[in-house]
Amino acid sequence: MIKKFIRRVFRLDDRSGPLVIPFGKHGVKRESLSNGARKVCEGLQEAGFSAYVVGGAVRDLLLEVQPKDFDVATNALPEDVHRLFRRSRLIGRRFKLVHVMFGSETIEVSTFRAGAAAEGLGGQHATETDEHGRVLRDNVYGNREQDAARRDFSINALYYDPSDQSILDFHHGLRDLKKKTVSIIGDPRARFREDPVRMLRAARFAAKLEFKIDERTRAPIADMAPLIENVPAARLFDEMLKLLLSGHAASCVRELREAGLHHGLLPMLDVILEQPMGERFVMSALAETDERIRAGKSVSPAFLFAALLWHEVLAALKKEEAHGMRPVPALHAAMDAVLDLQTDKLAIPRRFTAVMKEIWLLQPRFEQRSGKRPYSLVGNERFRAAYDFLLLRCSSGECPKELSAWWERFQHASPDERDEMLMPAEAGERRPRKRRRRPARGHAEGEAGGKPPAPQAE
């Protein structure tokens, strides 16, 4: 159906414009858009501006996948958009965006931008790069064609016009959707140098959509992968979080490894994936995360990062214990060492690292199944997360499955059944000391409020 429409080749200097695909050829109805996306486009177009639903939403609709959100691109300035929609707010400093709210839905509206290649179009000094060529700032408003050219991949450079239900294809995005390929717009080396995160995005889209990265796009990635080290840690964390919470995290990690991008993203993740025990554990955690996301269940980023870094903690723990440190202090030292090393790569927020540490610290306590310790552990607020972590350890072969089965029974057992399940105290284990009862106060003590009277002499 699309085949005869992909013959025209669009370039920036091609005056014929983009390939226009009418509704009858793609079948995406305006009713497929969210209520907010339709109202934003209608409001802007009624005010005399052009407006399109852009990017991933159009791609997903063509693939018959329900988009998570909708973005709109327009030639209206941010202040114009803000003025048109009462429930909206301006965000950003260097390049402003507008968030328009419709109930619980937020539509992000951006003004057409010109990329680094468009210097000289009214903003000769607007593009700043670092010594590696990474674009630090490119705050230049542009036209529709320039906006399409600055997008990363052809499948994300599709513009949907709700007014006539047509799709504008600037860079053969429909062809690449049909071929199931991820293809970067422009020269791959130049685009990856402008923004190294595009290499991670290529792997994420390929895994999420079950596409292949086309050879022209893939070829320079292995050589240019070290440029990712120049990306700010906070931005790298955001991109990794998108990748790991995409619902296709296991496929993403495999794609990262095949493209040569796993080195350095998490400390020695490449080493972990080369160890049989570590790989089973990591892949099991990613597969379980994918299942939960696809089932619409919540997922804890802290739990996921705790799983990814667990075998690094174990390796550091062995080193500390080899130096004579006792188990609990050794575990604390190992956790700090791993997280300190990892901070240089990914700026994991403290709210996550605190939970990660709690999950790790509770793991040795699952071995303690005598006395009052099991009761104390079950009552811990992090017990459920720590127990799920234990299940991963058992399923990967790190711990005996009997251990997780015991805790499964114990947490659901009655008080009498729990007492019967307790293991005998191990040799040398300190029993809890019984509290000595103080003698009851006598009448004289109560009245005087002081010491009891001395015994009478015979």
Disulfide bonds with the S-S distance in Angstrom:
none
